Amino acid sequence: MKAIIVRDFTTGPKFETDFSTPTPTDNEVLIRVTASSLSNRARSGAMGAHYSSTGKLPMIPGVDGIGTLVDGQKVYFINEGSFAEEVAVPKGNWVPVPAGLDDAKLAGMMNPALSSWMALKYRADFQPGQKVMILGATGNAGALAVQIAHRMGASEVIAVARNTQKLQALTQLGATQLVDLSGDPETVKADLARAGSDVDIILDYLWGDVSANAMRAIIPNRHDDEQLLKWVEIGSSADQTAPIPGAAFRAVTLELIGSGQGSVAPKYILQSLAEILAAEAETPFIFTIRQLPLSDFEEGWQDRGSDRIVFTM
């Protein structure tokens, strides 16, 4: 079968046309893949850099996708090895896809949408009427987080990022306040302090110094030190480590939690996916992809543009 194969992490993934089709065990089902996305998670896995990587080679990268079961049912599945025409998936590691939805869009959208959906619902215990701030709101996941927080009933959705043009566009997706990180540092600090003074939940896709500076701006300026602030670390696009001030945890009621693979039970991940698909079927999310055939993998791998790359088989 056609697949993307990693035989050496130093040389990177390559397109091959005659890789062996997987043989499913009694506990697995073979899914014929129609579309799979080159997410940050898929990229890091292909380089052996993700925290869940086993380092075993050869490997087929990719972590999720849209495909069909033997009976023709269309499903969204989570399983490594999705950059191939077929993948063996453990039974139950998928959710049915409602009729009429676009395979390529779903393949690109589901992973980033999942990041904020399960963070809000299953890690932060979001309640309608709460105020949500999103650090890194102009990325694919961040822009979906704006839409999802708005749809879930947030009273305020505060979008924080440094791409001024994209940031302004988020008001059309549900953002009620904007903080532009590209401005004068003192102005940025004051804007974060004001916007974060009574926020309930912060979804953080940035981490690094950006998050540490945001915390230094927000914590001393909380209106009510006893109001719980849940800071949810989801991504690390700015840096993998952050110099968090210890005093922040003593000065106010602050919870720092993570959301991602391993921190959310599989049943809640699947439940989140089904809920996202239902929401998409009811009112489509705004999400842009760049679609490429699997044979053009190299072109997609080199593309560092803002649109999510989706490979079709």
N, C-alpha and C positions, 0 to 999 in steps of 0.2 A: 504494500500500500504506500501511498505518498504520505510523507511525514517530515517534520522538522526534527533533526537529530543533533544532540550534543554528544560528541565523542571525546572532547577535550575542552575543559572550561577555558583554557587559554586561547583557543582558536575560535570559540563561539559556535552557535547553532548553524546548521546547514540544511538545505532542502535536499531530500533524497526521494527516489521514486520506487524503491523496491524493499522497503523495510517490512519485516514480518508482521502480519496482522495479529493482534493479541488474541490469545485463547482464554476466554472467560472461565473462571472457576465456577463451582456450583453456586457460589454466593454472589456471582457477578452476572451482568447482562452486557452484551455488546451494543453500543450505541453508534449509529452512523452520524458523524459530525457534519453539520451544515455551516456553522460559523463559530469562531473562537477569537477572543480579544487579546491583544498584546498589552495587558495591564502592567503596572509597575510590579505587581506581585509575580506575573509571568516572566517579566524581564529578570528580576532578581533570582528566580528559580533557574532560569536558563544559564545564569552565570554562577550558580552554586552559592549565591550570596544570601539567600533567604534563611531566616533562623530555623526553618523547618527542613532545610536541605539535608539529604543523607550523603551526598557526594558520590552516589553510585552512578556509574556510566556503563554503557550509553543510556541516555535518557531522552524522552520526548517531553519538551516543555509545554507550557500551557496549563491552566488550572481550572478552567470552566468553559462552558459553551452551550450552544443550542444544537440539538440533534434529534434523531428519531429512533424509537424503539423498533423491535422486529415487527410489531403489529401496526406500525405507522404513526403511533402517537408521538406528537412533538413535545419535547421536554427541555427544561433548562437543567443542566447537571453540573455538579462540582466534582472534579476529579483531575488529578495530574495526568498529563499525556494527551491534552485536548488538541494539540497542533498536529493532528493526523486525521486520516479519513475515518478511522474507527478507533474507539476506545472502550476498554472493559471497565465498567463502573459498578461498584458494589450496589446491590439491590437497595433501593430506598434513597440513594444519593441524588435524587432529582425531584423536580416538581413539574406538573403538567403546565404547558403553555396554552393560554386561552387562544381560541381561533382568531385569525385576523391580525395578529401582531407580527412585526417585521423581525426576522431572524437576526440579521446583522445588527440592527439597532439594539436588540435585547442582549446580544452577545457582548456588545461594547458597554452597555449601560448597567447591567445587573451587578457586577462586582463593585463599581464605585457607589451605586445606590445603596447596596447592602451595608457599606461602611457606616453611613450615617443613620440608616434605618435601625440597625440593630444596636448602634451606640445609644441612640435616643431612647428606644423602646426597652431594650433588655440590659443596658448597662447604666444609663442615667435615670431610668424610670421617669421619663418625661411625662408631664401632665399638661393638658391644654391650658393656655394662658401664661405659661412660663416664658421667660425671655432667653433666647439662644444666641450666642455669638459663635461665628465660624472663622477660625484662623486659617487662611489659605483658601478663601472662598471663590477664587477665580479659576482654580483647577477643575478638571472633570468631576471629581468627587465633591469638591467644595460647592460647585454650582448646583449639583443635584441636592446637596445638603440644604442649601437655601430653599429649594423647592419643597423638599420633604419636611423641613421644619415648619414652613408656611402651611403646608397641607395638613400637618398634624395638629395645627391650632396654636402655634407660638404667637404670643401677643406682640413680640418684637423679634425680628431676625436681623442681627447685626453682622454685616459682611466685612471682613478684614482681609486686605491683600495689598500688593504693591503695583499691580497692573491697572493703572487708572482707567483706561478705556473699558476693559472688561468689568471692572468693579462697578462703573456707572450703569452698565447694562443689567446688573443683577437686580436693580429696582423693578425691572419688568418681570422678574421671576419670584418676587416676594420679599426681597430685602427692604427693611424699613429704615435702617441706618447704615452708613458706610464709613469705614475708617481706612484711609489711604496710607499705607506704610511707606510710600515713596516720598512723602513730604519731609519737611523740617523735623528733625528728631524730637525737639521740644513740643512741637505742635502735635506730632503723632502720640507722644506720651500723654498730653492733655486730652486728646480725643479718645484714647483707650481708657483713660481714667474715668472720663465722663460716661462713655458707652458701657463700661463694665461695672459701674457703681452699684447696680442692682440686678445684674444678669444672673440667671440661675444655672445655666449650663454653657460650657465652652467646648466646642468640638475643634480639636487641634490637629490640623494636617501638616503643620510646619515643624514644631519642636525647635531645638537648637537655641541660639541666642535670641531669636525672635520671640519665642515663647517665654523665655526667662525675662526679657525686657517687658513683655506684656504683663507678666505676673507682677513685676516691680511697679508697673504703672497702676494696675488695677487694685491690688490688695490694700495698699494704704488708703485708698479712696472709696472703700465700700461704705455705703450709707448705713448699713446695719451689719456689724461684725458677726452677728449670730445667724444671718441669712446664709443658708447652705449654698456654696458654690461648688458645682461638680465640674471638674476640669478633665475632659476625656481625651486622652492621647490616642490618636488614630493613625497618623502618618508622621514621617520624619523627612519631609522634602527639603527642609532647611539644614538639618543636621541630625545625626543619630543621638547625640548627647546634648543636654541642656544644663547650664549652671543654675539650678533652681535654688533660690534663697531659702534656707531652713526656717527663717523667721516667718515666712508666709503661712506655714502650717500652725504657728502659734498665735498669729495675729487675728485670724478670722476662722470661720468654720469652712474649711477647705477640704475637699476630697479629690485626690488625683488618682484616676483610674485609667485603665487601658481598654481598648476594644479591638478585637481582631481574632484571627484564627487561634483557637486554644482558650480564649477567655470567654467565649460564648458557647453554650451547649449546642451540639449539632441539631437537636430538635428545634431550637429557637432560630438557628440559621435557616433551616428549611422553612420554618413558619414565616420568617421575615421575607424570604424569597417569594413565597406564595402571595404574601400581602403586597409586595412591590409589583408583581405581575397583575394583580387585581387592580391596583391603583393605575398602572399603565393602561390597562384595558378600559378603565373608566374615563380617564383624562390623560392623554399622553404627556410624558415629561419632555422638556426641551433638552435635546442631547444631540451632539454632532459627532459623526464618525467619518473615518476615511476607510473605504472598503477596498481590499486587495485580494486577489487569488493567492492561495497558499504558495504557489510557485514563485510569487514575488516577495517572499518572506524577507529577503535581504534588503529590499527597498524599504519595507516597513520597519525593519530593525534599525536602519539608519535614520529614519524619520523621527526627529525630536520635536515635531510641531505640536500644537495644542489639541488637535483632533485625535480622538481615540482610534487606533488602528484596529481593524477587524479583518481577520482572514476568513475567506470562504473556500469551501472544499469543492 
